[in-house]
């Protein structure tokens, strides 16, 4: 028997100082958990973009981040 749980969260944001855009970004967090017999596997996938702007409002840099975390656990069988 396999039991699976999935969910995701999307986020966007911006920071303004004195009406000028300073930082903006967004991303997604995806969670998945699978249990099969006594093996439990959790997976987190994180993706996102962070944009930094100059005081005049020009884009200075864009950072892209992607990460995947996987965790395995053995569970006691009842």
N, CA, C and O atoms as a GROMACS GRO file, in nm:
protein
  312
    1UNK      N    1   0.083  -0.118   0.000
    1UNK     CA    2   0.000   0.000   0.000
    1UNK      C    3   0.089   0.125   0.000
    1UNK      O    4   0.186   0.134   0.075
    2UNK      N    5   0.054   0.221  -0.085
    2UNK     CA    6   0.127   0.347  -0.092
    2UNK      C    7   0.035   0.461  -0.056
    2UNK      O    8  -0.079   0.469  -0.103
    3UNK      N    9   0.083   0.549   0.028
    3UNK     CA   10   0.009   0.667   0.073
    3UNK      C   11   0.087   0.790   0.030
    3UNK      O   12   0.206   0.802   0.062
    4UNK      N   13   0.024   0.883  -0.044
    4UNK     CA   14   0.095   1.000  -0.096
    4UNK      C   15   0.024   1.130  -0.058
    4UNK      O   16  -0.099   1.138  -0.061
    5UNK      N   17   0.102   1.231  -0.021
    5UNK     CA   18   0.051   1.364   0.009
    5UNK      C   19   0.129   1.465  -0.075
    5UNK      O   20   0.251   1.458  -0.082
    6UNK      N   21   0.058   1.559  -0.139
    6UNK     CA   22   0.122   1.663  -0.219
    6UNK      C   23   0.056   1.798  -0.189
    6UNK      O   24  -0.065   1.805  -0.168
    7UNK      N   25   0.136   1.903  -0.186
    7UNK     CA   26   0.083   2.039  -0.180
    7UNK      C   27   0.188   2.135  -0.233
    7UNK      O   28   0.306   2.103  -0.237
    8UNK      N   29   0.144   2.254  -0.273
    8UNK     CA   30   0.239   2.356  -0.320
    8UNK      C   31   0.193   2.493  -0.272
    8UNK      O   32   0.075   2.515  -0.244
    9UNK      N   33   0.288   2.584  -0.264
    9UNK     CA   34   0.264   2.720  -0.217
    9UNK      C   35   0.335   2.816  -0.311
    9UNK      O   36   0.455   2.802  -0.335
   10UNK      N   37   0.261   2.913  -0.364
   10UNK     CA   38   0.320   3.016  -0.451
   10UNK      C   39   0.323   3.148  -0.375
   10UNK      O   40   0.229   3.183  -0.304
   11UNK      N   41   0.432   3.220  -0.392
   11UNK     CA   42   0.450   3.345  -0.320
   11UNK      C   43   0.513   3.449  -0.412
   11UNK      O   44   0.610   3.420  -0.482
   12UNK      N   45   0.458   3.571  -0.412
   12UNK     CA   46   0.522   3.683  -0.480
   12UNK      C   47   0.525   3.801  -0.382
   12UNK      O   48   0.436   3.816  -0.299
   13UNK      N   49   0.628   3.882  -0.394
   13UNK     CA   50   0.640   3.996  -0.302
   13UNK      C   51   0.716   4.110  -0.368
   13UNK      O   52   0.786   4.090  -0.467
   14UNK      N   53   0.701   4.230  -0.312
   14UNK     CA   54   0.782   4.344  -0.352
   14UNK      C   55   0.800   4.434  -0.231
   14UNK      O   56   0.712   4.445  -0.145
   15UNK      N   57   0.916   4.499  -0.227
   15UNK     CA   58   0.949   4.591  -0.118
   15UNK      C   59   0.974   4.727  -0.180
   15UNK      O   60   1.056   4.742  -0.271
   16UNK      N   61   0.901   4.826  -0.131
   16UNK     CA   62   0.919   4.963  -0.178
   16UNK      C   63   0.965   5.052  -0.063
   16UNK      O   64   0.919   5.038   0.050
   17UNK      N   65   1.056   5.145  -0.093
   17UNK     CA   66   1.099   5.245   0.004
   17UNK      C   67   1.076   5.381  -0.061
   17UNK      O   68   1.129   5.410  -0.168
   18UNK      N   69   0.996   5.463   0.005
   18UNK     CA   70   0.959   5.596  -0.046
   18UNK      C   71   0.901   5.587  -0.187
   18UNK      O   72   0.929   5.672  -0.272
   19UNK      N   73   0.821   5.484  -0.211
   19UNK     CA   74   0.755   5.469  -0.340
   19UNK      C   75   0.841   5.412  -0.450
   19UNK      O   76   0.796   5.399  -0.564
   20UNK      N   77   0.966   5.376  -0.420
   20UNK     CA   78   1.057   5.318  -0.520
   20UNK      C   79   1.074   5.169  -0.493
   20UNK      O   80   1.095   5.127  -0.380
   21UNK      N   81   1.064   5.090  -0.599
   21UNK     CA   82   1.080   4.946  -0.588
   21UNK      C   83   1.226   4.913  -0.558
   21UNK      O   84   1.316   4.956  -0.630
   22UNK      N   85   1.250   4.836  -0.451
   22UNK     CA   86   1.386   4.801  -0.409
   22UNK      C   87   1.415   4.653  -0.438
   22UNK      O   88   1.519   4.620  -0.494
   23UNK      N   89   1.323   4.567  -0.398
   23UNK     CA   90   1.338   4.422  -0.418
   23UNK      C   91   1.203   4.365  -0.457
   23UNK      O   92   1.099   4.406  -0.406
   24UNK      N   93   1.206   4.268  -0.549
   24UNK     CA   94   1.085   4.194  -0.580
   24UNK      C   95   1.124   4.049  -0.604
   24UNK      O   96   1.240   4.018  -0.631
   25UNK      N   97   1.028   3.963  -0.594
   25UNK     CA   98   1.058   3.823  -0.617
   25UNK      C   99   0.936   3.736  -0.607
   25UNK      O  100   0.824   3.783  -0.586
   26UNK      N  101   0.960   3.609  -0.622
   26UNK     CA  102   0.852   3.513  -0.614
   26UNK      C  103   0.910   3.374  -0.622
   26UNK      O  104   1.026   3.353  -0.658
   27UNK      N  105   0.826   3.279  -0.588
   27UNK     CA  106   0.874   3.142  -0.595
   27UNK      C  107   0.765   3.043  -0.563
   27UNK      O  108   0.650   3.079  -0.539
   28UNK      N  109   0.804   2.919  -0.564
   28UNK     CA  110   0.712   2.810  -0.538
   28UNK      C  111   0.779   2.709  -0.447
   28UNK      O  112   0.898   2.680  -0.462
   29UNK      N  113   0.703   2.656  -0.355
   29UNK     CA  114   0.749   2.550  -0.266
   29UNK      C  115   0.655   2.431  -0.288
   29UNK      O  116   0.534   2.443  -0.270
   30UNK      N  117   0.710   2.318  -0.327
   30UNK     CA  118   0.631   2.199  -0.356
   30UNK      C  119   0.673   2.090  -0.259
   30UNK      O  120   0.792   2.060  -0.245
   31UNK      N  121   0.576   2.030  -0.192
   31UNK     CA  122   0.601   1.925  -0.094
   31UNK      C  123   0.536   1.796  -0.140
   31UNK      O  124   0.423   1.797  -0.190
   32UNK      N  125   0.606   1.687  -0.123
   32UNK     CA  126   0.553   1.556  -0.155
   32UNK      C  127   0.601   1.458  -0.050
   32UNK      O  128   0.719   1.456  -0.015
   33UNK      N  129   0.511   1.377   0.000
   33UNK     CA  130   0.548   1.273   0.096
   33UNK      C  131   0.484   1.142   0.052
   33UNK      O  132   0.366   1.138   0.016
   34UNK      N  133   0.564   1.037   0.054
   34UNK     CA  134   0.516   0.905   0.014
   34UNK      C  135   0.552   0.804   0.121
   34UNK      O  136   0.666   0.799   0.168
   35UNK      N  137   0.455   0.724   0.160
   35UNK     CA  138   0.480   0.617   0.256
   35UNK      C  139   0.444   0.485   0.189
   35UNK      O  140   0.332   0.466   0.142
   36UNK      N  141   0.540   0.396   0.186
   36UNK     CA  142   0.519   0.264   0.128
   36UNK      C  143   0.580   0.162   0.223
   36UNK      O  144   0.700   0.160   0.245
   37UNK      N  145   0.495   0.079   0.278
   37UNK     CA  146   0.533  -0.019   0.378
   37UNK      C  147   0.599   0.053   0.496
   37UNK      O  148   0.532   0.130   0.564
   38UNK      N  149   0.727   0.029   0.520
   38UNK     CA  150   0.792   0.095   0.633
   38UNK      C  151   0.889   0.206   0.586
   38UNK      O  152   0.969   0.255   0.666
   39UNK      N  153   0.882   0.244   0.460
   39UNK     CA  154   0.970   0.347   0.405
   39UNK      C  155   0.890   0.477   0.386
   39UNK      O  156   0.783   0.477   0.327
   40UNK      N  157   0.944   0.587   0.438
   40UNK     CA  158   0.879   0.717   0.428
   40UNK      C  159   0.974   0.812   0.357
   40UNK      O  160   1.089   0.826   0.397
   41UNK      N  161   0.926   0.879   0.252
   41UNK     CA  162   1.011   0.969   0.173
   41UNK      C  163   0.943   1.106   0.164
   41UNK      O  164   0.828   1.117   0.123
   42UNK      N  165   1.017   1.210   0.205
   42UNK     CA  166   0.970   1.348   0.194
   42UNK      C  167   1.055   1.421   0.090
   42UNK      O  168   1.178   1.408   0.090
   43UNK      N  169   0.990   1.498   0.003
   43UNK     CA  170   1.062   1.576  -0.098
   43UNK      C  171   1.013   1.720  -0.093
   43UNK      O  172   0.893   1.746  -0.098
   44UNK      N  173   1.108   1.813  -0.083
   44UNK     CA  174   1.079   1.957  -0.090
   44UNK      C  175   1.149   2.010  -0.212
   44UNK      O  176   1.269   1.990  -0.228
   45UNK      N  177   1.076   2.080  -0.300
   45UNK     CA  178   1.137   2.145  -0.416
   45UNK      C  179   1.110   2.294  -0.403
   45UNK      O  180   0.995   2.337  -0.393
   46UNK      N  181   1.216   2.372  -0.402
   46UNK     CA  182   1.205   2.517  -0.387
   46UNK      C  183   1.261   2.584  -0.512
   46UNK      O  184   1.373   2.555  -0.553
   47UNK      N  185   1.182   2.672  -0.571
   47UNK     CA  186   1.229   2.750  -0.685
   47UNK      C  187   1.195   2.896  -0.657
   47UNK      O  188   1.094   2.926  -0.594
   48UNK      N  189   1.277   2.986  -0.704
   48UNK     CA  190   1.247   3.126  -0.680
   48UNK      C  191   1.337   3.221  -0.755
   48UNK      O  192   1.444   3.184  -0.805
   49UNK      N  193   1.291   3.345  -0.762
   49UNK     CA  194   1.364   3.453  -0.827
   49UNK      C  195   1.365   3.574  -0.734
   49UNK      O  196   1.263   3.609  -0.676
   50UNK      N  197   1.480   3.636  -0.722
   50UNK     CA  198   1.494   3.758  -0.642
   50UNK      C  199   1.556   3.865  -0.732
   50UNK      O  200   1.663   3.844  -0.788
   51UNK      N  201   1.488   3.980  -0.744
   51UNK     CA  202   1.537   4.090  -0.827
   51UNK      C  203   1.569   4.209  -0.738
   51UNK      O  204   1.490   4.247  -0.652
   52UNK      N  205   1.687   4.268  -0.760
   52UNK     CA  206   1.732   4.384  -0.682
   52UNK      C  207   1.738   4.505  -0.776
   52UNK      O  208   1.789   4.495  -0.888
   53UNK      N  209   1.686   4.619  -0.728
   53UNK     CA  210   1.679   4.740  -0.810
   53UNK      C  211   1.764   4.852  -0.749
   53UNK      O  212   1.785   4.856  -0.628
   54UNK      N  213   1.811   4.942  -0.835
   54UNK     CA  214   1.886   5.061  -0.789
   54UNK      C  215   1.788   5.165  -0.736
   54UNK      O  216   1.668   5.152  -0.758
   55UNK      N  217   1.839   5.269  -0.666
   55UNK     CA  218   1.750   5.375  -0.617
   55UNK      C  219   1.672   5.447  -0.729
   55UNK      O  220   1.568   5.507  -0.702
   56UNK      N  221   1.722   5.441  -0.852
   56UNK     CA  222   1.652   5.504  -0.964
   56UNK      C  223   1.548   5.412  -1.027
   56UNK      O  224   1.476   5.452  -1.119
   57UNK      N  225   1.540   5.288  -0.978
   57UNK     CA  226   1.440   5.195  -1.028
   57UNK      C  227   1.489   5.101  -1.136
   57UNK      O  228   1.410   5.023  -1.191
   58UNK      N  229   1.619   5.106  -1.168
   58UNK     CA  230   1.674   5.014  -1.270
   58UNK      C  231   1.710   4.880  -1.207
   58UNK      O  232   1.756   4.873  -1.093
   59UNK      N  233   1.687   4.775  -1.282
   59UNK     CA  234   1.720   4.640  -1.236
   59UNK      C  235   1.871   4.623  -1.227
   59UNK      O  236   1.941   4.644  -1.326
   60UNK      N  237   1.921   4.585  -1.108
   60UNK     CA  238   2.065   4.566  -1.089
   60UNK      C  239   2.104   4.420  -1.113
   60UNK      O  240   2.196   4.391  -1.190
   61UNK      N  241   2.032   4.329  -1.047
   61UNK     CA  242   2.065   4.187  -1.065
   61UNK      C  243   1.942   4.100  -1.041
   61UNK      O  244   1.848   4.139  -0.973
   62UNK      N  245   1.947   3.982  -1.100
   62UNK     CA  246   1.843   3.881  -1.083
   62UNK      C  247   1.910   3.753  -1.037
   62UNK      O  248   2.007   3.707  -1.098
   63UNK      N  249   1.857   3.695  -0.930
   63UNK     CA  250   1.909   3.569  -0.879
   63UNK      C  251   1.802   3.462  -0.892
   63UNK      O  252   1.687   3.483  -0.855
   64UNK      N  253   1.841   3.348  -0.946
   64UNK     CA  254   1.750   3.234  -0.961
   64UNK      C  255   1.798   3.125  -0.866
   64UNK      O  256   1.916   3.091  -0.864
   65UNK      N  257   1.705   3.071  -0.788
   65UNK     CA  258   1.742   2.965  -0.693
   65UNK      C  259   1.653   2.844  -0.714
   65UNK      O  260   1.531   2.856  -0.726
   66UNK      N  261   1.716   2.729  -0.717
   66UNK     CA  262   1.646   2.601  -0.728
   66UNK      C  263   1.712   2.504  -0.631
   66UNK      O  264   1.835   2.491  -0.629
   67UNK      N  265   1.632   2.437  -0.553
   67UNK     CA  266   1.687   2.340  -0.459
   67UNK      C  267   1.588   2.226  -0.438
   67UNK      O  268   1.466   2.247  -0.441
   68UNK      N  269   1.641   2.108  -0.418
   68UNK     CA  270   1.558   1.991  -0.388
   68UNK      C  271   1.616   1.922  -0.266
   68UNK      O  272   1.736   1.895  -0.260
   69UNK      N  273   1.530   1.895  -0.170
   69UNK     CA  274   1.571   1.826  -0.048
   69UNK      C  275   1.490   1.698  -0.038
   69UNK      O  276   1.368   1.700  -0.049
   70UNK      N  277   1.559   1.586  -0.017
   70UNK     CA  278   1.493   1.456  -0.004
   70UNK      C  279   1.536   1.393   0.128
   70UNK      O  280   1.654   1.392   0.163
   71UNK      N  281   1.439   1.341   0.201
   71UNK     CA  282   1.465   1.280   0.331
   71UNK      C  283   1.394   1.145   0.336
   71UNK      O  284   1.275   1.136   0.305
   72UNK      N  285   1.467   1.042   0.376
   72UNK     CA  286   1.410   0.908   0.390
   72UNK      C  287   1.405   0.870   0.538
   72UNK      O  288   1.494   0.905   0.615
   73UNK      N  289   1.301   0.798   0.576
   73UNK     CA  290   1.289   0.748   0.713
   73UNK      C  291   1.233   0.608   0.710
   73UNK      O  292   1.146   0.577   0.628
   74UNK      N  293   1.282   0.524   0.798
   74UNK     CA  294   1.223   0.392   0.818
   74UNK      C  295   1.127   0.404   0.935
   74UNK      O  296   1.158   0.466   1.036
   75UNK      N  297   1.011   0.344   0.922
   75UNK     CA  298   0.911   0.350   1.027
   75UNK      C  299   0.885   0.210   1.080
   75UNK      O  300   0.896   0.112   1.007
   76UNK      N  301   0.850   0.202   1.206
   76UNK     CA  302   0.819   0.074   1.267
   76UNK      C  303   0.686   0.022   1.213
   76UNK      O  304   0.591   0.098   1.196
   77UNK      N  305   0.680  -0.106   1.187
   77UNK     CA  306   0.557  -0.168   1.139
   77UNK      C  307   0.480  -0.220   1.258
   77UNK      O  308   0.534  -0.292   1.342
   78UNK      N  309   0.353  -0.183   1.266
   78UNK     CA  310   0.269  -0.227   1.380
   78UNK      C  311   0.200  -0.357   1.348
   78UNK      O  312   0.126  -0.410   1.432
   0.00000   0.00000   0.00000
